[in-house]
Amino acid sequence: QVQLEESGGGLVQAGGSLRLSCLASGRTFSTYTMGWFRQAPGKEREFVAAIRWRDSSTKYADSVKERFTISRDNVKTTVSLQMNSLKPEDTAVYYCAARMGSWIATTRPEYNYWGQGTQVTVSS
């Protein structure tokens, strides 16, 4: 059973930075793709970034390109999301997700496993 646990959320001023981490356990993740999604109040959960564990290929939503960086640590089995130049519109609950396979998926139904989420609040 795959388990995902997010950490690192919090309150930050606009222009600041935060780093989210997702501890993954229960499997060997070399054949998995890992993603970050976010959900703001009253909105759908949306794709943020994803990384293919095997070769660290990445994909980003247009809204976060050049500001966010996704990475993975093979030894610690963690996936991180470095968020820079944060904006109030980045405020949301951020979720870590995992799917088996090498396709770098960008939609919610394509992911099988989800963490509980961590709150990120960016003040103006």
Phi and psi in degrees as a GROMACS rama.xvg file:
@    title "Ramachandran Plot"
@    xaxis  label "Phi"
@    yaxis  label "Psi"
@TYPE xy
-79.3409  134.035  VAL-2
-125.329  136.324  GLN-3
-126.73  132.395  LEU-4
-133.55  116.051  GLU-5
-88.2746  153.544  GLU-6
-154.108  165.124  SER-7
104.552  -2.60447  GLY-8
-69.9356  171.982  GLY-9
164.483  -165.338  GLY-10
-106.463  131.792  LEU-11
-144.572  152.113  VAL-12
-79.4901  155.228  GLN-13
-55.7273  138.133  ALA-14
92.0184  -11.6345  GLY-15
-84.9403  -173.208  GLY-16
-132.144  152.312  SER-17
-143.612  154.005  LEU-18
-125.385  119.94  ARG-19
-96.5481  144.877  LEU-20
-126.364  148.79  SER-21
-130.066  113.534  CYS-22
-87.9954  120.603  LEU-23
-107.038  134.175  ALA-24
-144.07  163.194  SER-25
103.162  -10.4227  GLY-26
-149.674  170.11  ARG-27
-91.0998  122.526  THR-28
-94.9773  9.9081  PHE-29
-61.8732  -21.9638  SER-30
-104.402  13.1382  THR-31
-104.647  159.686  TYR-32
-115.109  135.784  THR-33
-114.348  142.214  MET-34
-135.286  160.959  GLY-35
-119.321  133.407  TRP-36
-125.428  166.447  PHE-37
-143.977  153.782  ARG-38
-139.726  116.495  GLN-39
-89.8059  157.626  ALA-40
-54.9407  128.987  PRO-41
77.3564  6.7005  GLY-42
-121.768  164.03  LYS-43
-72.4685  154.93  GLU-44
-70.9414  131.006  ARG-45
-124.273  152.173  GLU-46
-68.8224  140.525  PHE-47
-116.221  -56.2976  VAL-48
-161.772  157.904  ALA-49
-148.663  156.136  ALA-50
-142.326  135.796  ILE-51
-86.0874  121.076  ARG-52
-59.486  -39.0863  TRP-53
-60.8245  -43.0393  ARG-54
-131.658  8.40779  ASP-55
61.6609  23.4275  SER-56
-65.3433  143.664  SER-57
-128.943  162.127  THR-58
-145.351  144.29  LYS-59
-131.806  151.371  TYR-60
-70.5583  147.012  ALA-61
-57.7628  -32.9541  ASP-62
-69.067  -16.6998  SER-63
-118.811  -3.46538  VAL-64
-56.4794  143.5  LYS-65
73.7525  -7.47071  GLU-66
-115.211  -36.158  ARG-67
-109.046  148.204  PHE-68
-134.963  125.756  THR-69
-100.418  141.235  ILE-70
-149.405  168.447  SER-71
-138.305  149.364  ARG-72
-115.201  112.83  ASP-73
-67.2111  -35.5959  ASN-74
-72.7238  -45.0354  VAL-75
-87.1103  -4.58358  LYS-76
46.3533  50.4924  THR-77
-120.835  150.675  THR-78
-118.635  130.78  VAL-79
-116.608  154.069  SER-80
-130.245  105.856  LEU-81
-86.3511  121.545  GLN-82
-116.595  115.616  MET-83
-114.9  163.57  ASN-84
49.4226  48.6879  SER-85
-65.8424  146.613  LEU-86
-121.556  156.031  LYS-87
-54.415  -33.106  PRO-88
-71.6264  -5.81267  GLU-89
-83.3452  -6.11448  ASP-90
-61.5403  124.365  THR-91
-178.007  170.893  ALA-92
-87.5072  127.806  VAL-93
-102.833  131.49  TYR-94
-117.87  137.926  TYR-95
-91.0725  142.916  CYS-96
-141.453  156.951  ALA-97
-139.443  146.341  ALA-98
-142.214  145.331  ARG-99
-79.2356  134.305  MET-100
121.376  162.642  GLY-101
-95.5372  -7.00133  SER-102
-68.5321  127.514  TRP-103
-83.7218  84.9516  ILE-104
-74.7156  152.816  ALA-105
-126.415  7.61681  THR-106
-118.813  149.76  THR-107
-56.8169  -46.3716  ARG-108
-62.4346  -18.1736  PRO-109
-80.3611  -9.45962  GLU-110
-102.538  136.961  TYR-111
-96.0807  -27.9799  ASN-112
-126.036  142.691  TYR-113
-138.175  146.23  TRP-114
-85.4102  -178.783  GLY-115
-82.811  -17.389  GLN-116
98.1958  154.09  GLY-117
-137.78  136.99  THR-118
-81.6941  131.978  GLN-119
-120.381  124.752  VAL-120
-125.064  125.035  THR-121
-114.252  118.21  VAL-122
-93.0615  148.598  SER-123
